[in-house]
Amino acid sequence: MPQADQFSSRNVKWMVVTPDNVQEVFDKLEAEGSPIVIFALTEEGWENLTLNMADLLKLVQQQKAINIAYEEYYQQD
């Protein structure tokens, strides 16, 4: 049975931008030579994103269990 690729996560840097620190964050990005781009989520959007990731992890774990069961079934003597 072919093996799946190994997952290696990439570093993700999160910044919390508020009305109180927006100029400081923009200045820092500009000083680093980074483009000033903001991707924003509402509180509900953030919750949905984390729940979606949890659902994906659960699905992958279920699929792995199914694959193991098939492998064990077909490898029986």
LINBELKA-V795978 format. One record per pair of residues at least 12 apart in sequence whose ideal C-beta (glycine too) atoms are under 6 Angstrom apart, sorted by the first residue. I is the first residue (numbers start at 1). J is the second residue. Records with the same first field share a line. If there is no record, write none. Layout:
BEGIN
I->J / J
END
This chain:
BEGIN
1->71
END
